[in-house]
């Protein structure tokens, strides 16, 4: 079972391949059933219900603080600056050099 987002999923239930909304709903139902406590189940149902009416807002993730921290640690010799700068640059997708 896998959730693909936006009320879509894929699953194989008892050998029957499913996809779309039914597979997404089946995965969520199974996930809810394996929750250990009733309080967690109630919280999940409430969260899922709220997200139907109020989708999560999009926001920009700013990685400048992380970049400065990595450069600071690299300057004191704790980290390999070039390796982390290359990795951070590829993660952020920026073309400038650090």
Secondary structure by P-SEA (a helix, b strand, c coil): ccccccccccccccccccccaaaaaaaaaaaaaacccaaaaaaaaaaaaaaacccbbbbbbbaaaaaaaaaaaaaacccaaaaaaaaaaaaacccccc
